[in-house]
């Protein structure tokens, strides 16, 4: 029977089982379950948000159905808590164990494979089928937190070079501006460009699944592997659906994580058939325009200079009552 | 019967299936199966039959199957429907 692992003894046994199978005990997690036999823990698994992790079965008990039981319990409980899609990271050699449980391989890179339970990626792509026209298309993936004249410049340059440009706005809610607000600023700020189509990334690009350390600036070295998975998934599964042959990106003189991501793009995407075009950042006052610069000015209350960094549509939003509520926390002005 | 809340039934073990139900405006059934190529239409027919029997006309129905037999499909789906409709 699968039970929750809560007591100190449970957790000590879980740690020992994980280490015996070459894994690590990784906090945090939302839920951890296991199976005991005669007081000894023989299978363990945990869930953190949409990600299943720390899945291990004692060597003496492998080859049976214990993994199935643990994953069933984690998915069933997660679903009751409102999670509707589940991901697992494993080594490529172990991926077939999960494929027999109806997990699907999203991407594999080096020692890591990312699988998804269910058909979420297919349903995500199907949402956009109507919007896609075959051609020499391009893509930008951006957070737009908020949408600036730097983004606008990148979009204009890219749109002029392709038939249809897809602007993927990061869906993840880890930023100052909520997704809905970012999406609206992007749509309003690109409405006049006929061949630009604004879409969202769902969980499939720069998300807490594909690239968790993106949101921790100057994140940990694990970030390198995640970038590779993120970009492989983009090149192999997402780009073909949109006929995307070129990914455009702004040069990154400021942020270490983003600069490393750009570097990884040049390394990983071209061998997978996606050209990378890095476009020089637009400057204002001899400094590159960046969303973080705009956020800093907002939080310091320096509203005068912002008009030079963002389009009118973004400025209107920032100064609307809805916009002010987002950046003026506790009356910073 | 009307699906009024999320519900789930079944397991991921071999010869079983997982059923996920959610309220929705229209009826939308998606089936994944390790034996979809051989038995996809039969699984679908069974699912439709059970939904019809219980008068389920709307909802998001997701099924991931590992080669369950007809009566397992019926039992799991009925259980999920009961859980999704009971007050």
Interface residues (C-beta under 8 A of the other chain):
Chain A: X65 X68 X69 X71 X72 X75 X76 X79 X80 X82 X84 X100 X101 X102 X117 X118 X119 X123
Chain B: X6 X8 X11 X12 X13 X14 X18 X20 X22 X30 X32 X33 X34 X62 X64 X65 X66
